[in-house]
Amino acid sequence: MPLTDNAYMVDLAADLDLPIVLVARSTLGTINHTLLSIEAIRRRGLPLAGVVITGPETPHNRAAIERYGQIEVLAEIPWLEQPIDRAALKAIPPEFDLMKLATVKP
């Protein structure tokens, strides 16, 4: 994703030197898109913590991403009903340990 004419999100990720959490939609095309993104991240030698899938639950997409991408899906987060406020966000059960993300190596 471009940030400017000369810089991309992957450049920012490299500069921050933090593990990347790749967020993917759960709908049609996500397996291909997510696997290509994983490959691009790995080719650059960047630390990839895992994938978070947003949208309707799709167990077959999750399984394919984990299998073919050799990566953990950290969480699946459903679409949030409007309005999105503090209460709506707090109602989502936590699915992953944030401290685990801090220990990811490239």
VOMAR-187555 format. One record per atom (N, C-alpha, C, O): x, y, z; atom name; residue number from 1. Coordinates in steps of 0.2 Angstrom, whole numbers, plus 5000, padded with zeros to 4 digits. Last residue first. Layout:
VOMAR-187555
+------+------+------+------+-----+
!    u !    v !    w ! site ! pos !
+------+------+------+------+-----+
!    X !    Y !    Z !   CA ! NUM !
...
+------+------+------+------+-----+
end
This chain:
VOMAR-187555
+------+------+------+------+-----+
!    u !    v !    w ! site ! pos !
+------+------+------+------+-----+
! 5062 ! 4938 ! 5064 !    N ! 106 !
! 5061 ! 4937 ! 5057 !   CA ! 106 !
! 5062 ! 4930 ! 5055 !    C ! 106 !
! 5062 ! 4928 ! 5049 !    O ! 106 !
! 5052 ! 4934 ! 5079 !    N ! 105 !
! 5059 ! 4935 ! 5076 !   CA ! 105 !
! 5058 ! 4934 ! 5068 !    C ! 105 !
! 5053 ! 4931 ! 5066 !    O ! 105 !
! 5042 ! 4940 ! 5092 !    N ! 104 !
! 5042 ! 4937 ! 5085 !   CA ! 104 !
! 5049 ! 4939 ! 5082 !    C ! 104 !
! 5051 ! 4945 ! 5082 !    O ! 104 !
! 5038 ! 4946 ! 5104 !    N ! 103 !
! 5044 ! 4941 ! 5104 !   CA ! 103 !
! 5045 ! 4938 ! 5097 !    C ! 103 !
! 5049 ! 4933 ! 5096 !    O ! 103 !
! 5027 ! 4953 ! 5103 !    N ! 102 !
! 5033 ! 4957 ! 5104 !   CA ! 102 !
! 5039 ! 4952 ! 5104 !    C ! 102 !
! 5044 ! 4955 ! 5104 !    O ! 102 !
! 5016 ! 4944 ! 5102 !    N ! 101 !
! 5018 ! 4948 ! 5096 !   CA ! 101 !
! 5025 ! 4951 ! 5097 !    C ! 101 !
! 5029 ! 4952 ! 5092 !    O ! 101 !
! 5014 ! 4940 ! 5115 !    N ! 100 !
! 5017 ! 4935 ! 5110 !   CA ! 100 !
! 5020 ! 4939 ! 5104 !    C ! 100 !
! 5025 ! 4937 ! 5101 !    O ! 100 !
! 5008 ! 4951 ! 5120 !    N !  99 !
! 5015 ! 4950 ! 5122 !   CA !  99 !
! 5018 ! 4945 ! 5117 !    C !  99 !
! 5024 ! 4945 ! 5116 !    O !  99 !
! 4995 ! 4949 ! 5116 !    N !  98 !
! 4999 ! 4954 ! 5113 !   CA !  98 !
! 5006 ! 4954 ! 5114 !    C !  98 !
! 5010 ! 4956 ! 5111 !    O !  98 !
! 4987 ! 4935 ! 5111 !    N !  97 !
! 4991 ! 4938 ! 5117 !   CA !  97 !
! 4996 ! 4943 ! 5114 !    C !  97 !
! 5000 ! 4941 ! 5110 !    O !  97 !
! 4970 ! 4934 ! 5105 !    N !  96 !
! 4977 ! 4933 ! 5104 !   CA !  96 !
! 4981 ! 4937 ! 5110 !    C !  96 !
! 4978 ! 4942 ! 5112 !    O !  96 !
! 4957 ! 4937 ! 5106 !    N !  95 !
! 4959 ! 4930 ! 5103 !   CA !  95 !
! 4966 ! 4929 ! 5103 !    C !  95 !
! 4968 ! 4923 ! 5102 !    O !  95 !
! 4944 ! 4944 ! 5117 !    N !  94 !
! 4951 ! 4944 ! 5114 !   CA !  94 !
! 4953 ! 4937 ! 5112 !    C !  94 !
! 4951 ! 4932 ! 5115 !    O !  94 !
! 4928 ! 4947 ! 5111 !    N !  93 !
! 4932 ! 4943 ! 5115 !   CA !  93 !
! 4939 ! 4943 ! 5112 !    C !  93 !
! 4940 ! 4942 ! 5106 !    O !  93 !
! 4921 ! 4962 ! 5109 !    N !  92 !
! 4924 ! 4957 ! 5105 !   CA !  92 !
! 4929 ! 4953 ! 5110 !    C !  92 !
! 4933 ! 4956 ! 5113 !    O !  92 !
! 4916 ! 4972 ! 5118 !    N !  91 !
! 4912 ! 4966 ! 5117 !   CA !  91 !
! 4915 ! 4961 ! 5113 !    C !  91 !
! 4913 ! 4955 ! 5114 !    O !  91 !
! 4924 ! 4983 ! 5116 !    N !  90 !
! 4925 ! 4979 ! 5122 !   CA !  90 !
! 4922 ! 4973 ! 5122 !    C !  90 !
! 4923 ! 4968 ! 5125 !    O !  90 !
! 4919 ! 4988 ! 5104 !    N !  89 !
! 4925 ! 4986 ! 5104 !   CA !  89 !
! 4927 ! 4981 ! 5110 !    C !  89 !
! 4930 ! 4976 ! 5109 !    O !  89 !
! 4906 ! 4993 ! 5109 !    N !  88 !
! 4906 ! 4988 ! 5104 !   CA !  88 !
! 4913 ! 4984 ! 5103 !    C !  88 !
! 4914 ! 4978 ! 5102 !    O !  88 !
! 4910 ! 5002 ! 5118 !    N !  87 !
! 4907 ! 4996 ! 5121 !   CA !  87 !
! 4907 ! 4991 ! 5115 !    C !  87 !
! 4908 ! 4985 ! 5117 !    O !  87 !
! 4916 ! 5012 ! 5110 !    N !  86 !
! 4920 ! 5008 ! 5115 !   CA !  86 !
! 4917 ! 5002 ! 5117 !    C !  86 !
! 4920 ! 4997 ! 5118 !    O !  86 !
! 4909 ! 5010 ! 5094 !    N !  85 !
! 4911 ! 5014 ! 5100 !   CA !  85 !
! 4915 ! 5009 ! 5105 !    C !  85 !
! 4916 ! 5003 ! 5103 !    O !  85 !
! 4902 ! 5011 ! 5079 !    N !  84 !
! 4907 ! 5007 ! 5082 !   CA !  84 !
! 4910 ! 5012 ! 5088 !    C !  84 !
! 4912 ! 5018 ! 5087 !    O !  84 !
! 4884 ! 5010 ! 5077 !    N !  83 !
! 4890 ! 5013 ! 5078 !   CA !  83 !
! 4896 ! 5009 ! 5081 !    C !  83 !
! 4894 ! 5005 ! 5085 !    O !  83 !
! 4886 ! 4996 ! 5066 !    N !  82 !
! 4887 ! 5003 ! 5068 !   CA !  82 !
! 4882 ! 5005 ! 5073 !    C !  82 !
! 4877 ! 5002 ! 5074 !    O !  82 !
! 4895 ! 4980 ! 5070 !    N !  81 !
! 4889 ! 4984 ! 5068 !   CA !  81 !
! 4890 ! 4992 ! 5070 !    C !  81 !
! 4894 ! 4993 ! 5074 !    O !  81 !
! 4909 ! 4974 ! 5063 !    N !  80 !
! 4906 ! 4977 ! 5068 !   CA !  80 !
! 4900 ! 4981 ! 5066 !    C !  80 !
! 4900 ! 4985 ! 5061 !    O !  80 !
! 4913 ! 4958 ! 5056 !    N !  79 !
! 4912 ! 4965 ! 5055 !   CA !  79 !
! 4908 ! 4968 ! 5061 !    C !  79 !
! 4904 ! 4964 ! 5064 !    O !  79 !
! 4924 ! 4949 ! 5068 !    N !  78 !
! 4918 ! 4950 ! 5063 !   CA !  78 !
! 4918 ! 4957 ! 5062 !    C !  78 !
! 4920 ! 4961 ! 5065 !    O !  78 !
! 4940 ! 4943 ! 5067 !    N !  77 !
! 4936 ! 4948 ! 5070 !   CA !  77 !
! 4930 ! 4949 ! 5065 !    C !  77 !
! 4931 ! 4951 ! 5059 !    O !  77 !
! 4951 ! 4930 ! 5071 !    N !  76 !
! 4946 ! 4932 ! 5066 !   CA !  76 !
! 4941 ! 4937 ! 5070 !    C !  76 !
! 4938 ! 4935 ! 5075 !    O !  76 !
! 4968 ! 4929 ! 5074 !    N !  75 !
! 4961 ! 4930 ! 5076 !   CA !  75 !
! 4957 ! 4931 ! 5070 !    C !  75 !
! 4960 ! 4932 ! 5065 !    O !  75 !
! 4980 ! 4923 ! 5069 !    N !  74 !
! 4980 ! 4925 ! 5076 !   CA !  74 !
! 4973 ! 4926 ! 5079 !    C !  74 !
! 4971 ! 4925 ! 5085 !    O !  74 !
! 4985 ! 4910 ! 5060 !    N !  73 !
! 4980 ! 4916 ! 5060 !   CA !  73 !
! 4978 ! 4917 ! 5067 !    C !  73 !
! 4976 ! 4913 ! 5071 !    O !  73 !
! 5002 ! 4907 ! 5057 !    N !  72 !
! 4996 ! 4907 ! 5062 !   CA !  72 !
! 4991 ! 4912 ! 5060 !    C !  72 !
! 4993 ! 4918 ! 5059 !    O !  72 !
! 5008 ! 4900 ! 5042 !    N !  71 !
! 5008 ! 4906 ! 5047 !   CA !  71 !
! 5002 ! 4904 ! 5051 !    C !  71 !
! 4997 ! 4901 ! 5049 !    O !  71 !
! 5010 ! 4894 ! 5029 !    N !  70 !
! 5014 ! 4892 ! 5035 !   CA !  70 !
! 5014 ! 4897 ! 5040 !    C !  70 !
! 5020 ! 4899 ! 5043 !    O !  70 !
! 5002 ! 4896 ! 5019 !    N !  69 !
! 5006 ! 4902 ! 5021 !   CA !  69 !
! 5011 ! 4900 ! 5027 !    C !  69 !
! 5015 ! 4904 ! 5028 !    O !  69 !
! 4995 ! 4884 ! 5018 !    N !  68 !
! 4999 ! 4886 ! 5012 !   CA !  68 !
! 5004 ! 4892 ! 5014 !    C !  68 !
! 5009 ! 4893 ! 5011 !    O !  68 !
! 4989 ! 4884 ! 5031 !    N !  67 !
! 4992 ! 4878 ! 5028 !   CA !  67 !
! 4997 ! 4881 ! 5023 !    C !  67 !
! 5003 ! 4879 ! 5023 !    O !  67 !
! 4983 ! 4897 ! 5034 !    N !  66 !
! 4988 ! 4894 ! 5039 !   CA !  66 !
! 4992 ! 4888 ! 5035 !    C !  66 !
! 4998 ! 4888 ! 5036 !    O !  66 !
! 4975 ! 4898 ! 5022 !    N !  65 !
! 4980 ! 4903 ! 5024 !   CA !  65 !
! 4985 ! 4900 ! 5029 !    C !  65 !
! 4991 ! 4901 ! 5028 !    O !  65 !
! 4966 ! 4887 ! 5024 !    N !  64 !
! 4971 ! 4887 ! 5018 !   CA !  64 !
! 4976 ! 4892 ! 5019 !    C !  64 !
! 4982 ! 4891 ! 5017 !    O !  64 !
! 4960 ! 4890 ! 5036 !    N !  63 !
! 4964 ! 4884 ! 5035 !   CA !  63 !
! 4969 ! 4884 ! 5030 !    C !  63 !
! 4974 ! 4882 ! 5030 !    O !  63 !
! 4953 ! 4902 ! 5032 !    N !  62 !
! 4958 ! 4902 ! 5038 !   CA !  62 !
! 4963 ! 4896 ! 5037 !    C !  62 !
! 4969 ! 4897 ! 5038 !    O !  62 !
! 4945 ! 4897 ! 5022 !    N !  61 !
! 4950 ! 4902 ! 5021 !   CA !  61 !
! 4955 ! 4902 ! 5026 !    C !  61 !
! 4961 ! 4903 ! 5025 !    O !  61 !
! 4937 ! 4888 ! 5030 !    N !  60 !
! 4941 ! 4886 ! 5024 !   CA !  60 !
! 4946 ! 4891 ! 5022 !    C !  60 !
! 4952 ! 4889 ! 5020 !    O !  60 !
! 4930 ! 4897 ! 5039 !    N !  59 !
! 4935 ! 4892 ! 5041 !   CA !  59 !
! 4939 ! 4889 ! 5036 !    C !  59 !
! 4945 ! 4888 ! 5037 !    O !  59 !
! 4925 ! 4912 ! 5040 !    N !  58 !
! 4926 ! 4907 ! 5034 !   CA !  58 !
! 4932 ! 4902 ! 5036 !    C !  58 !
! 4938 ! 4903 ! 5034 !    O !  58 !
! 4915 ! 4924 ! 5046 !    N !  57 !
! 4919 ! 4918 ! 5048 !   CA !  57 !
! 4919 ! 4914 ! 5042 !    C !  57 !
! 4914 ! 4912 ! 5039 !    O !  57 !
! 4915 ! 4940 ! 5039 !    N !  56 !
! 4912 ! 4934 ! 5041 !   CA !  56 !
! 4916 ! 4928 ! 5042 !    C !  56 !
! 4921 ! 4928 ! 5038 !    O !  56 !
! 4929 ! 4950 ! 5045 !    N !  55 !
! 4923 ! 4949 ! 5041 !   CA !  55 !
! 4920 ! 4943 ! 5043 !    C !  55 !
! 4921 ! 4940 ! 5048 !    O !  55 !
! 4947 ! 4948 ! 5045 !    N !  54 !
! 4941 ! 4952 ! 5047 !   CA !  54 !
! 4935 ! 4950 ! 5042 !    C !  54 !
! 4936 ! 4949 ! 5036 !    O !  54 !
! 4961 ! 4940 ! 5052 !    N !  53 !
! 4956 ! 4940 ! 5047 !   CA !  53 !
! 4949 ! 4944 ! 5049 !    C !  53 !
! 4947 ! 4943 ! 5055 !    O !  53 !
! 4977 ! 4942 ! 5055 !    N !  52 !
! 4971 ! 4943 ! 5058 !   CA !  52 !
! 4966 ! 4944 ! 5052 !    C !  52 !
! 4967 ! 4948 ! 5047 !    O !  52 !
! 4992 ! 4933 ! 5055 !    N !  51 !
! 4987 ! 4936 ! 5051 !   CA !  51 !
! 4981 ! 4936 ! 5056 !    C !  51 !
! 4979 ! 4932 ! 5060 !    O !  51 !
! 5009 ! 4936 ! 5062 !    N !  50 !
! 5003 ! 4932 ! 5060 !   CA !  50 !
! 4998 ! 4936 ! 5056 !    C !  50 !
! 4999 ! 4941 ! 5054 !    O !  50 !
! 5022 ! 4942 ! 5062 !    N !  49 !
! 5019 ! 4939 ! 5068 !   CA !  49 !
! 5013 ! 4934 ! 5067 !    C !  49 !
! 5012 ! 4929 ! 5070 !    O !  49 !
! 5036 ! 4943 ! 5053 !    N !  48 !
! 5028 ! 4942 ! 5053 !   CA !  48 !
! 5026 ! 4938 ! 5058 !    C !  48 !
! 5027 ! 4932 ! 5059 !    O !  48 !
! 5049 ! 4953 ! 5050 !    N !  47 !
! 5046 ! 4948 ! 5055 !   CA !  47 !
! 5039 ! 4949 ! 5054 !    C !  47 !
! 5036 ! 4954 ! 5054 !    O !  47 !
! 5056 ! 4953 ! 5034 !    N !  46 !
! 5053 ! 4957 ! 5039 !   CA !  46 !
! 5050 ! 4951 ! 5044 !    C !  46 !
! 5047 ! 4946 ! 5042 !    O !  46 !
! 5063 ! 4950 ! 5022 !    N !  45 !
! 5066 ! 4948 ! 5028 !   CA !  45 !
! 5063 ! 4951 ! 5034 !    C !  45 !
! 5066 ! 4952 ! 5040 !    O !  45 !
! 5057 ! 4951 ! 5010 !    N !  44 !
! 5061 ! 4957 ! 5013 !   CA !  44 !
! 5064 ! 4956 ! 5020 !    C !  44 !
! 5067 ! 4960 ! 5022 !    O !  44 !
! 5050 ! 4940 ! 5009 !    N !  43 !
! 5056 ! 4941 ! 5004 !   CA !  43 !
! 5060 ! 4947 ! 5007 !    C !  43 !
! 5066 ! 4947 ! 5005 !    O !  43 !
! 5040 ! 4941 ! 5018 !    N !  42 !
! 5046 ! 4936 ! 5020 !   CA !  42 !
! 5052 ! 4938 ! 5015 !    C !  42 !
! 5057 ! 4937 ! 5017 !    O !  42 !
! 5032 ! 4950 ! 5012 !    N !  41 !
! 5035 ! 4952 ! 5018 !   CA !  41 !
! 5041 ! 4947 ! 5020 !    C !  41 !
! 5046 ! 4950 ! 5022 !    O !  41 !
! 5028 ! 4943 ! 5000 !    N !  40 !
! 5032 ! 4949 ! 4999 !   CA !  40 !
! 5035 ! 4951 ! 5006 !    C !  40 !
! 5041 ! 4954 ! 5006 !    O !  40 !
! 5021 ! 4932 ! 5006 !    N !  39 !
! 5028 ! 4931 ! 5002 !   CA !  39 !
! 5032 ! 4937 ! 5001 !    C !  39 !
! 5038 ! 4937 ! 5002 !    O !  39 !
! 5010 ! 4938 ! 5011 !    N !  38 !
! 5015 ! 4935 ! 5016 !   CA !  38 !
! 5022 ! 4934 ! 5012 !    C !  38 !
! 5027 ! 4935 ! 5015 !    O !  38 !
! 5004 ! 4943 ! 5000 !    N !  37 !
! 5007 ! 4948 ! 5004 !   CA !  37 !
! 5012 ! 4944 ! 5009 !    C !  37 !
! 5017 ! 4947 ! 5011 !    O !  37 !
! 5001 ! 4931 ! 4994 !    N !  36 !
! 5005 ! 4935 ! 4990 !   CA !  36 !
! 5008 ! 4940 ! 4995 !    C !  36 !
! 5014 ! 4942 ! 4995 !    O !  36 !
! 4992 ! 4926 ! 5003 !    N !  35 !
! 4998 ! 4922 ! 5002 !   CA !  35 !
! 5003 ! 4927 ! 4998 !    C !  35 !
! 5009 ! 4926 ! 5000 !    O !  35 !
! 4982 ! 4936 ! 5002 !    N !  34 !
! 4985 ! 4935 ! 5008 !   CA !  34 !
! 4992 ! 4932 ! 5007 !    C !  34 !
! 4997 ! 4933 ! 5010 !    O !  34 !
! 4977 ! 4934 ! 4989 !    N !  33 !
! 4980 ! 4941 ! 4991 !   CA !  33 !
! 4984 ! 4940 ! 4997 !    C !  33 !
! 4989 ! 4943 ! 4998 !    O !  33 !
! 4973 ! 4921 ! 4990 !    N !  32 !
! 4978 ! 4923 ! 4985 !   CA !  32 !
! 4981 ! 4929 ! 4987 !    C !  32 !
! 4987 ! 4930 ! 4988 !    O !  32 !
! 4963 ! 4922 ! 5000 !    N !  31 !
! 4968 ! 4917 ! 5000 !   CA !  31 !
! 4974 ! 4919 ! 4996 !    C !  31 !
! 4980 ! 4920 ! 4998 !    O !  31 !
! 4953 ! 4932 ! 4996 !    N !  30 !
! 4958 ! 4933 ! 5001 !   CA !  30 !
! 4964 ! 4928 ! 5002 !    C !  30 !
! 4969 ! 4930 ! 5004 !    O !  30 !
! 4944 ! 4930 ! 4986 !    N !  29 !
! 4950 ! 4932 ! 4984 !   CA !  29 !
! 4956 ! 4933 ! 4990 !    C !  29 !
! 4961 ! 4934 ! 4988 !    O !  29 !
! 4930 ! 4933 ! 4996 !    N !  28 !
! 4932 ! 4931 ! 4990 !   CA !  28 !
! 4939 ! 4934 ! 4988 !    C !  28 !
! 4940 ! 4940 ! 4988 !    O !  28 !
! 4933 ! 4938 ! 5013 !    N !  27 !
! 4929 ! 4937 ! 5007 !   CA !  27 !
! 4933 ! 4934 ! 5001 !    C !  27 !
! 4939 ! 4933 ! 5002 !    O !  27 !
! 4940 ! 4942 ! 5024 !    N !  26 !
! 4938 ! 4935 ! 5024 !   CA !  26 !
! 4934 ! 4933 ! 5018 !    C !  26 !
! 4933 ! 4927 ! 5017 !    O !  26 !
! 4955 ! 4952 ! 5023 !    N !  25 !
! 4947 ! 4952 ! 5023 !   CA !  25 !
! 4946 ! 4944 ! 5022 !    C !  25 !
! 4950 ! 4940 ! 5020 !    O !  25 !
! 4969 ! 4954 ! 5035 !    N !  24 !
! 4966 ! 4951 ! 5028 !   CA !  24 !
! 4958 ! 4951 ! 5029 !    C !  24 !
! 4955 ! 4949 ! 5034 !    O !  24 !
! 4983 ! 4960 ! 5041 !    N !  23 !
! 4976 ! 4960 ! 5042 !   CA !  23 !
! 4973 ! 4959 ! 5035 !    C !  23 !
! 4974 ! 4962 ! 5030 !    O !  23 !
! 4998 ! 4955 ! 5048 !    N !  22 !
! 4994 ! 4956 ! 5042 !   CA !  22 !
! 4987 ! 4955 ! 5043 !    C !  22 !
! 4984 ! 4950 ! 5045 !    O !  22 !
! 5008 ! 4962 ! 5059 !    N !  21 !
! 5002 ! 4958 ! 5059 !   CA !  21 !
! 4998 ! 4960 ! 5053 !    C !  21 !
! 4996 ! 4966 ! 5052 !    O !  21 !
! 5025 ! 4962 ! 5060 !    N !  20 !
! 5020 ! 4964 ! 5056 !   CA !  20 !
! 5014 ! 4959 ! 5058 !    C !  20 !
! 5015 ! 4953 ! 5058 !    O !  20 !
! 5036 ! 4967 ! 5073 !    N !  19 !
! 5033 ! 4962 ! 5070 !   CA !  19 !
! 5027 ! 4964 ! 5066 !    C !  19 !
! 5023 ! 4968 ! 5069 !    O !  19 !
! 5046 ! 4982 ! 5069 !    N !  18 !
! 5042 ! 4978 ! 5074 !   CA !  18 !
! 5039 ! 4972 ! 5070 !    C !  18 !
! 5038 ! 4973 ! 5064 !    O !  18 !
! 5054 ! 4992 ! 5063 !    N !  17 !
! 5057 ! 4986 ! 5065 !   CA !  17 !
! 5053 ! 4982 ! 5071 !    C !  17 !
! 5055 ! 4980 ! 5076 !    O !  17 !
! 5051 ! 5003 ! 5056 !    N !  16 !
! 5049 ! 5003 ! 5063 !   CA !  16 !
! 5052 ! 4997 ! 5067 !    C !  16 !
! 5052 ! 4996 ! 5073 !    O !  16 !
! 5056 ! 5001 ! 5043 !    N !  15 !
! 5059 ! 5006 ! 5048 !   CA !  15 !
! 5057 ! 5006 ! 5055 !    C !  15 !
! 5061 ! 5007 ! 5059 !    O !  15 !
! 5047 ! 4991 ! 5039 !    N !  14 !
! 5054 ! 4989 ! 5040 !   CA !  14 !
! 5058 ! 4995 ! 5044 !    C !  14 !
! 5062 ! 4993 ! 5048 !    O !  14 !
! 5035 ! 4998 ! 5039 !    N !  13 !
! 5036 ! 4992 ! 5043 !   CA !  13 !
! 5043 ! 4990 ! 5044 !    C !  13 !
! 5045 ! 4989 ! 5050 !    O !  13 !
! 5038 ! 5007 ! 5029 !    N !  12 !
! 5037 ! 5009 ! 5036 !   CA !  12 !
! 5038 ! 5004 ! 5041 !    C !  12 !
! 5041 ! 5004 ! 5046 !    O !  12 !
! 5039 ! 4998 ! 5018 !    N !  11 !
! 5045 ! 5002 ! 5020 !   CA !  11 !
! 5044 ! 5005 ! 5027 !    C !  11 !
! 5049 ! 5005 ! 5031 !    O !  11 !
! 5026 ! 4994 ! 5018 !    N !  10 !
! 5031 ! 4989 ! 5019 !   CA !  10 !
! 5038 ! 4993 ! 5021 !    C !  10 !
! 5042 ! 4990 ! 5025 !    O !  10 !
! 5019 ! 5005 ! 5013 !    N !   9 !
! 5018 ! 5002 ! 5020 !   CA !   9 !
! 5023 ! 4998 ! 5022 !    C !   9 !
! 5025 ! 4998 ! 5028 !    O !   9 !
! 5031 ! 5015 ! 5004 !    N !   8 !
! 5025 ! 5010 ! 5004 !   CA !   8 !
! 5025 ! 5008 ! 5012 !    C !   8 !
! 5029 ! 5009 ! 5016 !    O !   8 !
! 5036 ! 5029 ! 4995 !    N !   7 !
! 5036 ! 5025 ! 5001 !   CA !   7 !
! 5030 ! 5021 ! 5001 !    C !   7 !
! 5024 ! 5023 ! 5000 !    O !   7 !
! 5034 ! 5039 ! 4985 !    N !   6 !
! 5041 ! 5035 ! 4985 !   CA !   6 !
! 5041 ! 5030 ! 4991 !    C !   6 !
! 5046 ! 5027 ! 4992 !    O !   6 !
! 5022 ! 5045 ! 4985 !    N !   5 !
! 5024 ! 5043 ! 4979 !   CA !   5 !
! 5031 ! 5038 ! 4979 !    C !   5 !
! 5032 ! 5034 ! 4974 !    O !   5 !
! 5016 ! 5037 ! 5001 !    N !   4 !
! 5018 ! 5043 ! 4997 !   CA !   4 !
! 5020 ! 5040 ! 4990 !    C !   4 !
! 5019 ! 5034 ! 4988 !    O !   4 !
! 5011 ! 5025 ! 5004 !    N !   3 !
! 5010 ! 5030 ! 5008 !   CA !   3 !
! 5011 ! 5037 ! 5005 !    C !   3 !
! 5008 ! 5042 ! 5006 !    O !   3 !
! 5003 ! 5011 ! 4995 !    N !   2 !
! 5008 ! 5017 ! 4995 !   CA !   2 !
! 5006 ! 5022 ! 5001 !    C !   2 !
! 5000 ! 5023 ! 5002 !    O !   2 !
! 5004 ! 4994 ! 5000 !    N !   1 !
! 5000 ! 5000 ! 5000 !   CA !   1 !
! 5004 ! 5006 ! 5000 !    C !   1 !
! 5009 ! 5007 ! 5004 !    O !   1 !
+------+------+------+------+-----+
end
